[in-house]
Amino acid sequence: MVGEQDERGYVTALTLQKTGRQEVELVLDCTGFRGLIINEVPAPMPHVAEMQVSESSLL
């Protein structure tokens, strides 16, 4: 597997053995401890503050 990244470091495409190049918008690495994608294509991790959608929580 080969990954392509844009100028910000975000993954934009993956080249797979069976299906060739696939453009992607979202990549979920579900390979457990092997981390087949994240270890091959290191991407920047967003800061928690960037993901905050609300300043309060519902209980």
PyMOL Python script that loads the backbone (N, CA, C, O; Angstrom):
from pymol import cmd

cmd.read_pdbstr("""\
ATOM      1  N   MET A   1       0.828  -1.168   0.000  1.00  0.00           N
ATOM      2  CA  MET A   1       0.000   0.000   0.000  1.00  0.00           C
ATOM      3  C   MET A   1       0.883   1.244   0.000  1.00  0.00           C
ATOM      4  O   MET A   1       1.868   1.324   0.734  1.00  0.00           O
ATOM      5  N   VAL A   2       0.521   2.186  -0.814  1.00  0.00           N
ATOM      6  CA  VAL A   2       1.238   3.451  -0.894  1.00  0.00           C
ATOM      7  C   VAL A   2       0.223   4.564  -0.687  1.00  0.00           C
ATOM      8  O   VAL A   2      -0.873   4.517  -1.246  1.00  0.00           O
ATOM      9  N   GLY A   3       0.573   5.552   0.104  1.00  0.00           N
ATOM     10  CA  GLY A   3      -0.333   6.663   0.356  1.00  0.00           C
ATOM     11  C   GLY A   3       0.179   7.950  -0.249  1.00  0.00           C
ATOM     12  O   GLY A   3       1.386   8.176  -0.340  1.00  0.00           O
ATOM     13  N   GLU A   4      -0.755   8.793  -0.663  1.00  0.00           N
ATOM     14  CA  GLU A   4      -0.412  10.129  -1.163  1.00  0.00           C
ATOM     15  C   GLU A   4      -0.954  11.149  -0.177  1.00  0.00           C
ATOM     16  O   GLU A   4      -2.032  10.972   0.391  1.00  0.00           O
ATOM     17  N   GLN A   5      -0.188  12.224   0.019  1.00  0.00           N
ATOM     18  CA  GLN A   5      -0.594  13.271   0.943  1.00  0.00           C
ATOM     19  C   GLN A   5      -0.554  14.620   0.245  1.00  0.00           C
ATOM     20  O   GLN A   5       0.222  14.829  -0.688  1.00  0.00           O
ATOM     21  N   ASP A   6      -1.417  15.550   0.717  1.00  0.00           N
ATOM     22  CA  ASP A   6      -1.387  16.900   0.170  1.00  0.00           C
ATOM     23  C   ASP A   6      -0.337  17.727   0.915  1.00  0.00           C
ATOM     24  O   ASP A   6       0.399  17.195   1.746  1.00  0.00           O
ATOM     25  N   GLU A   7      -0.270  19.021   0.619  1.00  0.00           N
ATOM     26  CA  GLU A   7       0.751  19.880   1.215  1.00  0.00           C
ATOM     27  C   GLU A   7       0.595  20.030   2.723  1.00  0.00           C
ATOM     28  O   GLU A   7       1.554  20.388   3.407  1.00  0.00           O
ATOM     29  N   ARG A   8      -0.613  19.760   3.261  1.00  0.00           N
ATOM     30  CA  ARG A   8      -0.840  19.826   4.709  1.00  0.00           C
ATOM     31  C   ARG A   8      -0.512  18.520   5.401  1.00  0.00           C
ATOM     32  O   ARG A   8      -0.480  18.469   6.631  1.00  0.00           O
ATOM     33  N   GLY A   9      -0.266  17.452   4.637  1.00  0.00           N
ATOM     34  CA  GLY A   9       0.032  16.149   5.212  1.00  0.00           C
ATOM     35  C   GLY A   9      -1.170  15.238   5.316  1.00  0.00           C
ATOM     36  O   GLY A   9      -1.052  14.128   5.836  1.00  0.00           O
ATOM     37  N   TYR A  10      -2.333  15.678   4.833  1.00  0.00           N
ATOM     38  CA  TYR A  10      -3.536  14.849   4.884  1.00  0.00           C
ATOM     39  C   TYR A  10      -3.512  13.806   3.779  1.00  0.00           C
ATOM     40  O   TYR A  10      -3.074  14.088   2.664  1.00  0.00           O
ATOM     41  N   VAL A  11      -3.979  12.606   4.083  1.00  0.00           N
ATOM     42  CA  VAL A  11      -4.017  11.519   3.107  1.00  0.00           C
ATOM     43  C   VAL A  11      -5.095  11.828   2.071  1.00  0.00           C
ATOM     44  O   VAL A  11      -6.243  12.090   2.429  1.00  0.00           O
ATOM     45  N   THR A  12      -4.728  11.799   0.785  1.00  0.00           N
ATOM     46  CA  THR A  12      -5.677  12.098  -0.291  1.00  0.00           C
ATOM     47  C   THR A  12      -5.956  10.890  -1.175  1.00  0.00           C
ATOM     48  O   THR A  12      -6.984  10.847  -1.851  1.00  0.00           O
ATOM     49  N   ALA A  13      -5.056   9.908  -1.180  1.00  0.00           N
ATOM     50  CA  ALA A  13      -5.260   8.710  -2.001  1.00  0.00           C
ATOM     51  C   ALA A  13      -4.436   7.564  -1.447  1.00  0.00           C
ATOM     52  O   ALA A  13      -3.390   7.768  -0.831  1.00  0.00           O
ATOM     53  N   LEU A  14      -4.929   6.351  -1.679  1.00  0.00           N
ATOM     54  CA  LEU A  14      -4.198   5.137  -1.328  1.00  0.00           C
ATOM     55  C   LEU A  14      -4.077   4.281  -2.578  1.00  0.00           C
ATOM     56  O   LEU A  14      -5.036   4.161  -3.341  1.00  0.00           O
ATOM     57  N   THR A  15      -2.918   3.689  -2.795  1.00  0.00           N
ATOM     58  CA  THR A  15      -2.731   2.751  -3.892  1.00  0.00           C
ATOM     59  C   THR A  15      -2.676   1.356  -3.292  1.00  0.00           C
ATOM     60  O   THR A  15      -1.765   1.028  -2.532  1.00  0.00           O
ATOM     61  N   LEU A  16      -3.671   0.533  -3.647  1.00  0.00           N
ATOM     62  CA  LEU A  16      -3.822  -0.799  -3.073  1.00  0.00           C
ATOM     63  C   LEU A  16      -3.419  -1.861  -4.090  1.00  0.00           C
ATOM     64  O   LEU A  16      -3.491  -1.628  -5.296  1.00  0.00           O
ATOM     65  N   GLN A  17      -2.997  -3.022  -3.607  1.00  0.00           N
ATOM     66  CA  GLN A  17      -2.530  -4.092  -4.493  1.00  0.00           C
ATOM     67  C   GLN A  17      -3.603  -4.552  -5.463  1.00  0.00           C
ATOM     68  O   GLN A  17      -3.328  -4.706  -6.653  1.00  0.00           O
ATOM     69  N   LYS A  18      -4.816  -4.773  -4.985  1.00  0.00           N
ATOM     70  CA  LYS A  18      -5.863  -5.351  -5.833  1.00  0.00           C
ATOM     71  C   LYS A  18      -6.622  -4.331  -6.668  1.00  0.00           C
ATOM     72  O   LYS A  18      -7.000  -4.625  -7.802  1.00  0.00           O
ATOM     73  N   THR A  19      -6.850  -3.145  -6.130  1.00  0.00           N
ATOM     74  CA  THR A  19      -7.721  -2.186  -6.822  1.00  0.00           C
ATOM     75  C   THR A  19      -7.000  -0.952  -7.346  1.00  0.00           C
ATOM     76  O   THR A  19      -7.629  -0.099  -7.971  1.00  0.00           O
ATOM     77  N   GLY A  20      -5.710  -0.837  -7.110  1.00  0.00           N
ATOM     78  CA  GLY A  20      -4.963   0.310  -7.615  1.00  0.00           C
ATOM     79  C   GLY A  20      -5.215   1.571  -6.802  1.00  0.00           C
ATOM     80  O   GLY A  20      -5.531   1.507  -5.614  1.00  0.00           O
ATOM     81  N   ARG A  21      -5.071   2.709  -7.454  1.00  0.00           N
ATOM     82  CA  ARG A  21      -5.175   4.008  -6.777  1.00  0.00           C
ATOM     83  C   ARG A  21      -6.632   4.351  -6.492  1.00  0.00           C
ATOM     84  O   ARG A  21      -7.487   4.293  -7.375  1.00  0.00           O
ATOM     85  N   GLN A  22      -6.896   4.714  -5.225  1.00  0.00           N
ATOM     86  CA  GLN A  22      -8.238   5.095  -4.784  1.00  0.00           C
ATOM     87  C   GLN A  22      -8.142   6.435  -4.062  1.00  0.00           C
ATOM     88  O   GLN A  22      -7.451   6.552  -3.050  1.00  0.00           O
ATOM     89  N   GLU A  23      -8.842   7.450  -4.587  1.00  0.00           N
ATOM     90  CA  GLU A  23      -8.889   8.727  -3.885  1.00  0.00           C
ATOM     91  C   GLU A  23      -9.746   8.569  -2.644  1.00  0.00           C
ATOM     92  O   GLU A  23     -10.746   7.852  -2.668  1.00  0.00           O
ATOM     93  N   VAL A  24      -9.362   9.234  -1.551  1.00  0.00           N
ATOM     94  CA  VAL A  24     -10.068   9.095  -0.284  1.00  0.00           C
ATOM     95  C   VAL A  24     -10.347  10.460   0.334  1.00  0.00           C
ATOM     96  O   VAL A  24      -9.613  11.421   0.105  1.00  0.00           O
ATOM     97  N   GLU A  25     -11.411  10.528   1.114  1.00  0.00           N
ATOM     98  CA  GLU A  25     -11.726  11.722   1.898  1.00  0.00           C
ATOM     99  C   GLU A  25     -11.546  11.455   3.382  1.00  0.00           C
ATOM    100  O   GLU A  25     -11.215  12.359   4.149  1.00  0.00           O
ATOM    101  N   LEU A  26     -11.765  10.204   3.782  1.00  0.00           N
ATOM    102  CA  LEU A  26     -11.658   9.818   5.180  1.00  0.00           C
ATOM    103  C   LEU A  26     -11.014   8.437   5.241  1.00  0.00           C
ATOM    104  O   LEU A  26     -11.415   7.528   4.515  1.00  0.00           O
ATOM    105  N   VAL A  27     -10.027   8.282   6.098  1.00  0.00           N
ATOM    106  CA  VAL A  27      -9.341   6.996   6.233  1.00  0.00           C
ATOM    107  C   VAL A  27      -9.471   6.526   7.676  1.00  0.00           C
ATOM    108  O   VAL A  27      -9.074   7.230   8.604  1.00  0.00           O
ATOM    109  N   LEU A  28     -10.027   5.339   7.858  1.00  0.00           N
ATOM    110  CA  LEU A  28     -10.112   4.710   9.176  1.00  0.00           C
ATOM    111  C   LEU A  28      -9.222   3.477   9.152  1.00  0.00           C
ATOM    112  O   LEU A  28      -9.444   2.559   8.362  1.00  0.00           O
ATOM    113  N   ASP A  29      -8.226   3.459  10.008  1.00  0.00           N
ATOM    114  CA  ASP A  29      -7.317   2.315  10.074  1.00  0.00           C
ATOM    115  C   ASP A  29      -7.835   1.351  11.125  1.00  0.00           C
ATOM    116  O   ASP A  29      -7.658   1.582  12.321  1.00  0.00           O
ATOM    117  N   CYS A  30      -8.471   0.275  10.690  1.00  0.00           N
ATOM    118  CA  CYS A  30      -9.062  -0.723  11.596  1.00  0.00           C
ATOM    119  C   CYS A  30      -8.214  -1.986  11.645  1.00  0.00           C
ATOM    120  O   CYS A  30      -8.747  -3.086  11.793  1.00  0.00           O
ATOM    121  N   THR A  31      -6.900  -1.836  11.521  1.00  0.00           N
ATOM    122  CA  THR A  31      -6.020  -3.001  11.503  1.00  0.00           C
ATOM    123  C   THR A  31      -5.407  -3.288  12.870  1.00  0.00           C
ATOM    124  O   THR A  31      -4.467  -4.077  12.973  1.00  0.00           O
ATOM    125  N   GLY A  32      -5.923  -2.662  13.909  1.00  0.00           N
ATOM    126  CA  GLY A  32      -5.461  -2.928  15.269  1.00  0.00           C
ATOM    127  C   GLY A  32      -4.030  -2.484  15.509  1.00  0.00           C
ATOM    128  O   GLY A  32      -3.600  -1.443  15.013  1.00  0.00           O
ATOM    129  N   PHE A  33      -3.296  -3.280  16.273  1.00  0.00           N
ATOM    130  CA  PHE A  33      -1.923  -2.926  16.628  1.00  0.00           C
ATOM    131  C   PHE A  33      -0.989  -2.910  15.430  1.00  0.00           C
ATOM    132  O   PHE A  33       0.070  -2.285  15.491  1.00  0.00           O
ATOM    133  N   ARG A  34      -1.352  -3.580  14.344  1.00  0.00           N
ATOM    134  CA  ARG A  34      -0.506  -3.574  13.141  1.00  0.00           C
ATOM    135  C   ARG A  34      -0.445  -2.179  12.538  1.00  0.00           C
ATOM    136  O   ARG A  34       0.595  -1.784  12.010  1.00  0.00           O
ATOM    137  N   GLY A  35      -1.532  -1.427  12.604  1.00  0.00           N
ATOM    138  CA  GLY A  35      -1.560  -0.062  12.097  1.00  0.00           C
ATOM    139  C   GLY A  35      -1.044   0.035  10.670  1.00  0.00           C
ATOM    140  O   GLY A  35      -0.163   0.845  10.380  1.00  0.00           O
ATOM    141  N   LEU A  36      -1.588  -0.785   9.779  1.00  0.00           N
ATOM    142  CA  LEU A  36      -1.062  -0.866   8.417  1.00  0.00           C
ATOM    143  C   LEU A  36      -1.101   0.456   7.658  1.00  0.00           C
ATOM    144  O   LEU A  36      -0.234   0.714   6.822  1.00  0.00           O
ATOM    145  N   ILE A  37      -2.086   1.285   7.937  1.00  0.00           N
ATOM    146  CA  ILE A  37      -2.162   2.568   7.227  1.00  0.00           C
ATOM    147  C   ILE A  37      -1.411   3.646   7.993  1.00  0.00           C
ATOM    148  O   ILE A  37      -0.568   4.337   7.421  1.00  0.00           O
ATOM    149  N   ILE A  38      -1.705   3.797   9.272  1.00  0.00           N
ATOM    150  CA  ILE A  38      -1.110   4.886  10.044  1.00  0.00           C
ATOM    151  C   ILE A  38       0.407   4.777  10.135  1.00  0.00           C
ATOM    152  O   ILE A  38       1.094   5.794  10.223  1.00  0.00           O
ATOM    153  N   ASN A  39       0.937   3.561  10.114  1.00  0.00           N
ATOM    154  CA  ASN A  39       2.391   3.400  10.173  1.00  0.00           C
ATOM    155  C   ASN A  39       3.049   3.631   8.818  1.00  0.00           C
ATOM    156  O   ASN A  39       4.232   3.969   8.760  1.00  0.00           O
ATOM    157  N   GLU A  40       2.316   3.457   7.742  1.00  0.00           N
ATOM    158  CA  GLU A  40       2.860   3.684   6.399  1.00  0.00           C
ATOM    159  C   GLU A  40       2.703   5.130   5.954  1.00  0.00           C
ATOM    160  O   GLU A  40       3.573   5.670   5.271  1.00  0.00           O
ATOM    161  N   VAL A  41       1.609   5.752   6.332  1.00  0.00           N
ATOM    162  CA  VAL A  41       1.304   7.108   5.889  1.00  0.00           C
ATOM    163  C   VAL A  41       1.013   7.960   7.118  1.00  0.00           C
ATOM    164  O   VAL A  41      -0.152   8.162   7.461  1.00  0.00           O
ATOM    165  N   PRO A  42       2.036   8.459   7.781  1.00  0.00           N
ATOM    166  CA  PRO A  42       1.791   9.264   8.976  1.00  0.00           C
ATOM    167  C   PRO A  42       1.053  10.557   8.625  1.00  0.00           C
ATOM    168  O   PRO A  42       1.519  11.341   7.798  1.00  0.00           O
ATOM    169  N   ALA A  43      -0.080  10.766   9.249  1.00  0.00           N
ATOM    170  CA  ALA A  43      -0.889  11.957   8.994  1.00  0.00           C
ATOM    171  C   ALA A  43      -0.921  12.803  10.261  1.00  0.00           C
ATOM    172  O   ALA A  43      -0.789  12.275  11.365  1.00  0.00           O
ATOM    173  N   PRO A  44      -1.096  14.113  10.107  1.00  0.00           N
ATOM    174  CA  PRO A  44      -1.160  14.974  11.291  1.00  0.00           C
ATOM    175  C   PRO A  44      -2.400  14.649  12.118  1.00  0.00           C
ATOM    176  O   PRO A  44      -3.468  14.375  11.570  1.00  0.00           O
ATOM    177  N   MET A  45      -2.254  14.682  13.419  1.00  0.00           N
ATOM    178  CA  MET A  45      -3.382  14.443  14.312  1.00  0.00           C
ATOM    179  C   MET A  45      -3.980  15.787  14.698  1.00  0.00           C
ATOM    180  O   MET A  45      -3.257  16.658  15.180  1.00  0.00           O
ATOM    181  N   PRO A  46      -5.281  15.981  14.500  1.00  0.00           N
ATOM    182  CA  PRO A  46      -5.886  17.261  14.887  1.00  0.00           C
ATOM    183  C   PRO A  46      -5.890  17.426  16.411  1.00  0.00           C
ATOM    184  O   PRO A  46      -6.005  16.452  17.155  1.00  0.00           O
ATOM    185  N   HIS A  47      -5.764  18.658  16.847  1.00  0.00           N
ATOM    186  CA  HIS A  47      -5.818  18.951  18.275  1.00  0.00           C
ATOM    187  C   HIS A  47      -7.269  18.826  18.733  1.00  0.00           C
ATOM    188  O   HIS A  47      -8.187  19.114  17.966  1.00  0.00           O
ATOM    189  N   VAL A  48      -7.478  18.404  19.964  1.00  0.00           N
ATOM    190  CA  VAL A  48      -8.820  18.195  20.501  1.00  0.00           C
ATOM    191  C   VAL A  48      -9.670  19.461  20.382  1.00  0.00           C
ATOM    192  O   VAL A  48     -10.871  19.372  20.127  1.00  0.00           O
ATOM    193  N   ALA A  49      -9.073  20.621  20.561  1.00  0.00           N
ATOM    194  CA  ALA A  49      -9.816  21.877  20.493  1.00  0.00           C
ATOM    195  C   ALA A  49     -10.407  22.100  19.101  1.00  0.00           C
ATOM    196  O   ALA A  49     -11.445  22.749  18.970  1.00  0.00           O
ATOM    197  N   GLU A  50      -9.766  21.574  18.072  1.00  0.00           N
ATOM    198  CA  GLU A  50     -10.268  21.726  16.703  1.00  0.00           C
ATOM    199  C   GLU A  50     -11.513  20.886  16.468  1.00  0.00           C
ATOM    200  O   GLU A  50     -12.280  21.166  15.546  1.00  0.00           O
ATOM    201  N   MET A  51     -11.727  19.858  17.287  1.00  0.00           N
ATOM    202  CA  MET A  51     -12.852  18.958  17.101  1.00  0.00           C
ATOM    203  C   MET A  51     -14.034  19.295  18.005  1.00  0.00           C
ATOM    204  O   MET A  51     -15.073  18.642  17.914  1.00  0.00           O
ATOM    205  N   GLN A  52     -13.907  20.273  18.854  1.00  0.00           N
ATOM    206  CA  GLN A  52     -14.960  20.610  19.809  1.00  0.00           C
ATOM    207  C   GLN A  52     -16.145  21.219  19.072  1.00  0.00           C
ATOM    208  O   GLN A  52     -16.006  22.215  18.362  1.00  0.00           O
ATOM    209  N   VAL A  53     -17.308  20.608  19.250  1.00  0.00           N
ATOM    210  CA  VAL A  53     -18.512  21.107  18.569  1.00  0.00           C
ATOM    211  C   VAL A  53     -19.455  21.845  19.520  1.00  0.00           C
ATOM    212  O   VAL A  53     -20.393  22.503  19.070  1.00  0.00           O
ATOM    213  N   SER A  54     -19.219  21.743  20.808  1.00  0.00           N
ATOM    214  CA  SER A  54     -20.090  22.390  21.781  1.00  0.00           C
ATOM    215  C   SER A  54     -19.280  22.739  23.023  1.00  0.00           C
ATOM    216  O   SER A  54     -18.313  22.057  23.363  1.00  0.00           O
ATOM    217  N   GLU A  55     -19.688  23.802  23.687  1.00  0.00           N
ATOM    218  CA  GLU A  55     -19.012  24.188  24.921  1.00  0.00           C
ATOM    219  C   GLU A  55     -19.671  23.575  26.146  1.00  0.00           C
ATOM    220  O   GLU A  55     -19.176  23.741  27.261  1.00  0.00           O
ATOM    221  N   SER A  56     -20.777  22.871  25.957  1.00  0.00           N
ATOM    222  CA  SER A  56     -21.453  22.245  27.090  1.00  0.00           C
ATOM    223  C   SER A  56     -21.825  20.814  26.718  1.00  0.00           C
ATOM    224  O   SER A  56     -21.828  20.442  25.544  1.00  0.00           O
ATOM    225  N   SER A  57     -22.132  20.036  27.718  1.00  0.00           N
ATOM    226  CA  SER A  57     -22.519  18.660  27.469  1.00  0.00           C
ATOM    227  C   SER A  57     -23.916  18.396  28.031  1.00  0.00           C
ATOM    228  O   SER A  57     -24.388  19.105  28.920  1.00  0.00           O
ATOM    229  N   LEU A  58     -24.550  17.386  27.506  1.00  0.00           N
ATOM    230  CA  LEU A  58     -25.874  17.000  27.993  1.00  0.00           C
ATOM    231  C   LEU A  58     -25.717  15.859  28.962  1.00  0.00           C
ATOM    232  O   LEU A  58     -24.959  14.926  28.698  1.00  0.00           O
ATOM    233  N   LEU A  59     -26.403  15.907  30.061  1.00  0.00           N
ATOM    234  CA  LEU A  59     -26.356  14.824  31.046  1.00  0.00           C
ATOM    235  C   LEU A  59     -27.665  14.098  31.107  1.00  0.00           C
ATOM    236  O   LEU A  59     -27.812  13.153  31.882  1.00  0.00           O
TER     237      LEU A  59
END
""", "prot")
cmd.dss("prot")
cmd.show_as("cartoon", "prot")
cmd.util.cbc("prot")
cmd.orient("prot")
